[in-house]
Every structure is written in C-alpha cells, then in structure tokens.
C-alpha cells in the first residue's frame, strides 16, 4: 500500500514534529496571553491565587465567591 523508504519516513517524521511543535507553541502562547489580558483588565487577579501556597487552611476565607447554577437561574 504505502511503499516508503527510510529517508522518506524520516522526512515525514521531521515535518510532523515541526508542525506539532508549532501547534503546541501557538496554543501555549495564546493561553499565556489570555492570562496576561485577564490579569491586566482586572477580570481576575491571579496574584491572589499565589497566596494559597501560604494560606491553605480549611478555615481560610475563599478567594472568590462561587455561584451555583440554581442561583443563576433564579436571578434571570
């Protein structure tokens, strides 16, 4: 069916690695940019999450308020 030589297989493998690395690079940097953008606009303060390392007791105050889906339906 596919009669590929060893060199052709290596070439195909090189292209596959290149494009896979490129895709991972784009996904990673888009994620980093989205975190930067949300932190800068004030949508979420990611520095407050770093406090969890020092203050992670069960009696600690939550970082964010959590809304249940039922509460959201009641507000509509």
N, CA, C and O atoms as CSV, one atom per row, in Angstrom:
chain,resi,resn,atom,element,x,y,z
A,1,UNK,N,N,0.835,-1.191,0.000
A,1,UNK,CA,C,0.000,0.000,0.000
A,1,UNK,C,C,0.879,1.254,0.000
A,1,UNK,O,O,0.937,1.977,-0.994
A,2,UNK,N,N,1.553,1.502,1.105
A,2,UNK,CA,C,2.475,2.629,1.179
A,2,UNK,C,C,3.890,2.080,1.139
A,2,UNK,O,O,4.339,1.417,2.074
A,3,UNK,N,N,4.564,2.355,0.081
A,3,UNK,CA,C,5.926,1.863,-0.072
A,3,UNK,C,C,6.867,3.059,0.098
A,3,UNK,O,O,7.258,3.701,-0.877
A,4,UNK,N,N,7.224,3.348,1.365
A,4,UNK,CA,C,8.073,4.489,1.659
A,4,UNK,C,C,9.456,4.000,2.058
A,4,UNK,O,O,9.599,2.997,2.757
A,5,UNK,N,N,10.445,4.706,1.613
A,5,UNK,CA,C,11.799,4.362,2.018
A,5,UNK,C,C,12.062,4.954,3.405
A,5,UNK,O,O,11.277,5.746,3.927
A,6,UNK,N,N,13.153,4.554,3.959
A,6,UNK,CA,C,13.516,5.017,5.302
A,6,UNK,C,C,13.717,6.533,5.318
A,6,UNK,O,O,13.295,7.201,6.262
A,7,UNK,N,N,14.352,7.077,4.289
A,7,UNK,CA,C,14.584,8.524,4.235
A,7,UNK,C,C,13.277,9.301,4.104
A,7,UNK,O,O,13.125,10.363,4.708
A,8,UNK,N,N,12.349,8.788,3.333
A,8,UNK,CA,C,11.056,9.459,3.211
A,8,UNK,C,C,10.303,9.431,4.538
A,8,UNK,O,O,9.625,10.397,4.890
A,9,UNK,N,N,10.419,8.346,5.261
A,9,UNK,CA,C,9.775,8.225,6.559
A,9,UNK,C,C,10.373,9.214,7.561
A,9,UNK,O,O,9.650,9.837,8.339
A,10,UNK,N,N,11.700,9.350,7.532
A,10,UNK,CA,C,12.355,10.320,8.406
A,10,UNK,C,C,11.957,11.751,8.054
A,10,UNK,O,O,11.766,12.582,8.942
A,11,UNK,N,N,11.833,12.033,6.772
A,11,UNK,CA,C,11.416,13.364,6.342
A,11,UNK,C,C,9.988,13.656,6.795
A,11,UNK,O,O,9.700,14.751,7.280
A,12,UNK,N,N,9.111,12.699,6.641
A,12,UNK,CA,C,7.736,12.855,7.096
A,12,UNK,C,C,7.682,13.056,8.607
A,12,UNK,O,O,6.906,13.873,9.102
A,13,UNK,N,N,8.500,12.314,9.331
A,13,UNK,CA,C,8.554,12.439,10.777
A,13,UNK,C,C,9.063,13.824,11.180
A,13,UNK,O,O,8.572,14.403,12.149
A,14,UNK,N,N,10.023,14.349,10.462
A,14,UNK,CA,C,10.533,15.699,10.739
A,14,UNK,C,C,9.471,16.762,10.532
A,14,UNK,O,O,9.325,17.666,11.355
A,15,UNK,N,N,8.718,16.660,9.423
A,15,UNK,CA,C,7.634,17.619,9.193
A,15,UNK,C,C,6.551,17.503,10.264
A,15,UNK,O,O,6.010,18.512,10.717
A,16,UNK,N,N,6.241,16.289,10.662
A,16,UNK,CA,C,5.220,16.085,11.691
A,16,UNK,C,C,5.662,16.702,13.019
A,16,UNK,O,O,4.863,17.349,13.696
A,17,UNK,N,N,6.907,16.508,13.389
A,17,UNK,CA,C,7.423,17.093,14.630
A,17,UNK,C,C,7.412,18.612,14.559
A,17,UNK,O,O,7.065,19.274,15.538
A,18,UNK,N,N,7.785,19.171,13.419
A,18,UNK,CA,C,7.807,20.616,13.268
A,18,UNK,C,C,6.416,21.204,13.433
A,18,UNK,O,O,6.233,22.159,14.187
A,19,UNK,N,N,5.429,20.643,12.735
A,19,UNK,CA,C,4.082,21.197,12.812
A,19,UNK,C,C,3.442,20.957,14.172
A,19,UNK,O,O,2.681,21.796,14.653
A,20,UNK,N,N,3.740,19.830,14.793
A,20,UNK,CA,C,3.229,19.583,16.136
A,20,UNK,C,C,3.829,20.576,17.128
A,20,UNK,O,O,3.114,21.101,17.982
A,21,UNK,N,N,5.117,20.837,17.027
A,21,UNK,CA,C,5.769,21.826,17.885
A,21,UNK,C,C,5.189,23.211,17.643
A,21,UNK,O,O,4.984,23.969,18.591
A,22,UNK,N,N,4.926,23.545,16.404
A,22,UNK,CA,C,4.334,24.838,16.077
A,22,UNK,C,C,2.943,24.976,16.682
A,22,UNK,O,O,2.605,26.030,17.221
A,23,UNK,N,N,2.143,23.936,16.599
A,23,UNK,CA,C,0.788,23.970,17.173
A,23,UNK,C,C,0.849,24.118,18.687
A,23,UNK,O,O,0.095,24.907,19.256
A,24,UNK,N,N,1.732,23.376,19.351
A,24,UNK,CA,C,1.876,23.481,20.804
A,24,UNK,C,C,2.353,24.876,21.189
A,24,UNK,O,O,1.885,25.437,22.180
A,25,UNK,N,N,3.267,25.436,20.427
A,25,UNK,CA,C,3.770,26.787,20.668
A,25,UNK,C,C,2.641,27.810,20.585
A,25,UNK,O,O,2.527,28.670,21.457
A,26,UNK,N,N,1.817,27.730,19.563
A,26,UNK,CA,C,0.714,28.689,19.384
A,26,UNK,C,C,-0.307,28.542,20.510
A,26,UNK,O,O,-0.783,29.544,21.044
A,27,UNK,N,N,-0.645,27.321,20.873
A,27,UNK,CA,C,-1.622,27.102,21.948
A,27,UNK,C,C,-1.080,27.626,23.272
A,27,UNK,O,O,-1.807,28.290,24.010
A,28,UNK,N,N,0.175,27.343,23.588
A,28,UNK,CA,C,0.763,27.788,24.845
A,28,UNK,C,C,0.806,29.309,24.930
A,28,UNK,O,O,0.399,29.883,25.940
A,29,UNK,N,N,1.290,29.963,23.888
A,29,UNK,CA,C,1.402,31.414,23.951
A,29,UNK,C,C,0.046,32.112,23.889
A,29,UNK,O,O,-0.088,33.213,24.423
A,30,UNK,N,N,-0.954,31.521,23.263
A,30,UNK,CA,C,-2.290,32.112,23.312
A,30,UNK,C,C,-2.866,31.989,24.716
A,30,UNK,O,O,-3.574,32.888,25.170
A,31,UNK,N,N,-2.575,30.889,25.412
A,31,UNK,CA,C,-3.012,30.728,26.797
A,31,UNK,C,C,-2.317,31.741,27.705
A,31,UNK,O,O,-2.962,32.360,28.552
A,32,UNK,N,N,-1.019,31.910,27.536
A,32,UNK,CA,C,-0.277,32.886,28.337
A,32,UNK,C,C,-0.801,34.289,28.087
A,32,UNK,O,O,-0.940,35.072,29.027
A,33,UNK,N,N,-1.094,34.621,26.832
A,33,UNK,CA,C,-1.619,35.941,26.514
A,33,UNK,C,C,-3.001,36.149,27.131
A,33,UNK,O,O,-3.308,37.244,27.603
A,34,UNK,N,N,-3.835,35.110,27.133
A,34,UNK,CA,C,-5.167,35.260,27.721
A,34,UNK,C,C,-5.070,35.488,29.228
A,34,UNK,O,O,-5.844,36.269,29.781
A,35,UNK,N,N,-4.136,34.822,29.897
A,35,UNK,CA,C,-3.937,35.059,31.327
A,35,UNK,C,C,-3.455,36.482,31.557
A,35,UNK,O,O,-3.941,37.162,32.460
A,36,UNK,N,N,-2.503,36.939,30.748
A,36,UNK,CA,C,-1.987,38.301,30.866
A,36,UNK,C,C,-3.101,39.319,30.648
A,36,UNK,O,O,-3.203,40.299,31.386
A,37,UNK,N,N,-3.928,39.092,29.644
A,37,UNK,CA,C,-5.007,40.028,29.324
A,37,UNK,C,C,-6.044,40.087,30.450
A,37,UNK,O,O,-6.482,41.172,30.833
A,38,UNK,N,N,-6.440,38.912,30.986
A,38,UNK,CA,C,-7.422,38.892,32.069
A,38,UNK,C,C,-6.864,39.519,33.331
A,38,UNK,O,O,-7.606,40.158,34.077
A,39,UNK,N,N,-5.579,39.355,33.589
A,39,UNK,CA,C,-4.971,39.962,34.767
A,39,UNK,C,C,-4.876,41.473,34.599
A,39,UNK,O,O,-5.105,42.222,35.548
A,40,UNK,N,N,-4.546,41.911,33.416
A,40,UNK,CA,C,-4.379,43.346,33.180
A,40,UNK,C,C,-5.711,44.097,33.174
A,40,UNK,O,O,-5.777,45.229,33.653
A,41,UNK,N,N,-6.771,43.488,32.642
A,41,UNK,CA,C,-8.066,44.155,32.612
A,41,UNK,C,C,-8.781,44.075,33.951
A,41,UNK,O,O,-9.792,44.749,34.147
A,42,UNK,N,N,-8.279,43.268,34.872
A,42,UNK,CA,C,-8.888,43.159,36.187
A,42,UNK,C,C,-10.001,42.139,36.259
A,42,UNK,O,O,-10.718,42.069,37.258
A,43,UNK,N,N,-10.155,41.347,35.214
A,43,UNK,CA,C,-11.190,40.321,35.221
A,43,UNK,C,C,-10.909,39.284,36.303
A,43,UNK,O,O,-11.834,38.783,36.942
A,44,UNK,N,N,-9.654,38.968,36.507
A,44,UNK,CA,C,-9.266,38.009,37.535
A,44,UNK,C,C,-7.881,38.386,38.040
A,44,UNK,O,O,-7.000,38.746,37.259
A,45,UNK,N,N,-7.697,38.301,39.353
A,45,UNK,CA,C,-6.412,38.626,39.963
A,45,UNK,C,C,-5.674,37.332,40.259
A,45,UNK,O,O,-5.968,36.650,41.241
A,46,UNK,N,N,-4.718,36.997,39.410
A,46,UNK,CA,C,-4.007,35.737,39.558
A,46,UNK,C,C,-2.981,35.778,40.691
A,46,UNK,O,O,-2.545,34.727,41.160
A,47,UNK,N,N,-2.591,36.964,41.134
A,47,UNK,CA,C,-1.661,37.051,42.251
A,47,UNK,C,C,-2.313,36.591,43.543
A,47,UNK,O,O,-1.626,36.114,44.447
A,48,UNK,N,N,-3.627,36.725,43.643
A,48,UNK,CA,C,-4.303,36.258,44.853
A,48,UNK,C,C,-4.226,34.740,44.964
A,48,UNK,O,O,-4.255,34.201,46.070
A,49,UNK,N,N,-4.128,34.046,43.835
A,49,UNK,CA,C,-4.001,32.592,43.872
A,49,UNK,C,C,-2.654,32.151,44.434
A,49,UNK,O,O,-2.536,31.041,44.952
A,50,UNK,N,N,-1.656,32.990,44.341
A,50,UNK,CA,C,-0.351,32.629,44.893
A,50,UNK,C,C,-0.384,32.615,46.415
A,50,UNK,O,O,0.469,31.991,47.047
A,51,UNK,N,N,-1.360,33.297,47.010
A,51,UNK,CA,C,-1.494,33.282,48.464
A,51,UNK,C,C,-1.929,31.910,48.971
A,51,UNK,O,O,-1.761,31.607,50.152
A,52,UNK,N,N,-2.477,31.091,48.104
A,52,UNK,CA,C,-2.911,29.752,48.505
A,52,UNK,C,C,-1.752,28.897,48.995
A,52,UNK,O,O,-1.951,27.968,49.778
A,53,UNK,N,N,-0.559,29.200,48.546
A,53,UNK,CA,C,0.605,28.415,48.951
A,53,UNK,C,C,0.846,28.581,50.446
A,53,UNK,O,O,1.207,27.626,51.135
A,54,UNK,N,N,0.645,29.793,50.940
A,54,UNK,CA,C,0.898,30.069,52.343
A,54,UNK,C,C,-0.343,29.920,53.214
A,54,UNK,O,O,-0.234,29.569,54.389
A,55,UNK,N,N,-1.517,30.180,52.654
A,55,UNK,CA,C,-2.751,30.192,53.435
A,55,UNK,C,C,-3.741,29.212,52.829
A,55,UNK,O,O,-4.653,29.611,52.104
A,56,UNK,N,N,-3.561,27.917,53.128
A,56,UNK,CA,C,-4.414,26.901,52.524
A,56,UNK,C,C,-5.173,26.090,53.568
A,56,UNK,O,O,-5.465,24.914,53.348
A,57,UNK,N,N,-5.494,26.707,54.699
A,57,UNK,CA,C,-6.230,26.010,55.744
A,57,UNK,C,C,-7.712,25.938,55.390
A,57,UNK,O,O,-8.201,26.721,54.576
A,58,UNK,N,N,-8.412,25.010,55.997
A,58,UNK,CA,C,-9.835,24.840,55.729
A,58,UNK,C,C,-10.636,26.031,56.244
A,58,UNK,O,O,-11.715,26.326,55.731
A,59,UNK,N,N,-10.112,26.709,57.247
A,59,UNK,CA,C,-10.827,27.859,57.820
A,59,UNK,C,C,-10.497,29.171,57.104
A,59,UNK,O,O,-10.984,30.227,57.506
A,60,UNK,N,N,-9.688,29.120,56.065
A,60,UNK,CA,C,-9.312,30.335,55.330
A,60,UNK,C,C,-10.490,30.878,54.537
A,60,UNK,O,O,-11.391,30.142,54.138
A,61,UNK,N,N,-10.456,32.170,54.324
A,61,UNK,CA,C,-11.515,32.818,53.545
A,61,UNK,C,C,-11.351,32.469,52.063
A,61,UNK,O,O,-10.232,32.484,51.552
A,62,UNK,N,N,-12.447,32.156,51.368
A,62,UNK,CA,C,-12.346,31.827,49.936
A,62,UNK,C,C,-11.850,33.021,49.115
A,62,UNK,O,O,-12.101,34.176,49.459
A,63,UNK,N,N,-11.155,32.722,48.043
A,63,UNK,CA,C,-10.639,33.780,47.180
A,63,UNK,C,C,-11.745,34.421,46.349
A,63,UNK,O,O,-11.743,35.631,46.127
A,64,UNK,N,N,-12.681,33.607,45.896
A,64,UNK,CA,C,-13.768,34.093,45.053
A,64,UNK,C,C,-15.090,33.555,45.558
A,64,UNK,O,O,-15.145,32.485,46.165
A,65,UNK,N,N,-16.154,34.301,45.306
A,65,UNK,CA,C,-17.488,33.803,45.592
A,65,UNK,C,C,-17.881,32.833,44.497
A,65,UNK,O,O,-17.591,33.049,43.320
A,66,UNK,N,N,-18.547,31.760,44.900
A,66,UNK,CA,C,-18.981,30.768,43.912
A,66,UNK,C,C,-20.491,30.856,43.785
A,66,UNK,O,O,-21.210,30.886,44.784
A,67,UNK,N,N,-20.961,30.896,42.557
A,67,UNK,CA,C,-22.389,30.906,42.290
A,67,UNK,C,C,-22.794,29.552,41.755
A,67,UNK,O,O,-22.150,29.009,40.858
A,68,UNK,N,N,-23.863,29.009,42.307
A,68,UNK,CA,C,-24.386,27.752,41.799
A,68,UNK,C,C,-25.260,28.026,40.591
A,68,UNK,O,O,-25.751,29.142,40.421
A,69,UNK,N,N,-25.459,27.027,39.754
A,69,UNK,CA,C,-26.306,27.191,38.578
A,69,UNK,C,C,-27.743,27.500,38.972
A,69,UNK,O,O,-28.427,28.242,38.268
A,70,UNK,N,N,-28.209,26.949,40.074
A,70,UNK,CA,C,-29.587,27.203,40.511
A,70,UNK,C,C,-29.761,28.657,40.925
A,70,UNK,O,O,-30.812,29.250,40.683
A,71,UNK,N,N,-28.735,29.237,41.546
A,71,UNK,CA,C,-28.817,30.644,41.933
A,71,UNK,C,C,-28.834,31.540,40.690
A,71,UNK,O,O,-29.523,32.560,40.669
A,72,UNK,N,N,-28.084,31.163,39.668
A,72,UNK,CA,C,-28.058,31.946,38.430
A,72,UNK,C,C,-29.413,31.900,37.733
A,72,UNK,O,O,-29.855,32.908,37.184
A,73,UNK,N,N,-30.082,30.740,37.747
A,73,UNK,CA,C,-31.395,30.627,37.110
A,73,UNK,C,C,-32.424,31.473,37.849
A,73,UNK,O,O,-33.337,32.016,37.226
A,74,UNK,N,N,-32.292,31.593,39.150
A,74,UNK,CA,C,-33.223,32.390,39.947
A,74,UNK,C,C,-33.071,33.876,39.689
A,74,UNK,O,O,-34.036,34.629,39.816
A,75,UNK,N,N,-31.868,34.309,39.328
A,75,UNK,CA,C,-31.627,35.719,39.079
A,75,UNK,C,C,-32.177,36.174,37.737
A,75,UNK,O,O,-32.452,37.359,37.549
A,76,UNK,N,N,-32.340,35.240,36.799
A,76,UNK,CA,C,-32.840,35.601,35.474
A,76,UNK,C,C,-34.295,35.864,35.583
A,76,UNK,O,O,-34.940,36.188,34.585
